[in-house]
């Protein structure tokens, strides 16, 4: 699978999924390569695995301060 996490492209696999209310799904995604989630030249913070809730379009309801979904999954 592939998509974007906090604006950074990723590939990975779904480790766990469970159904939620309203057609949403709780996902645990393991990235193939860690994703640096900090937008700073001074330090980094890498994520190897995340938990998120996505809708039927593969987007999280949670958004960044500029209105972008935290996770956007690419269509299969």
Buried (B, 14 or more C-beta within 10 A) or exposed (E): BEBBBBBEEBEBEEEEEEEEEEEBBEBBBEBEEEBBBEEEEEEEEEBEEBEBBBBEEBBBEEEEEEEBBBBBBEEE
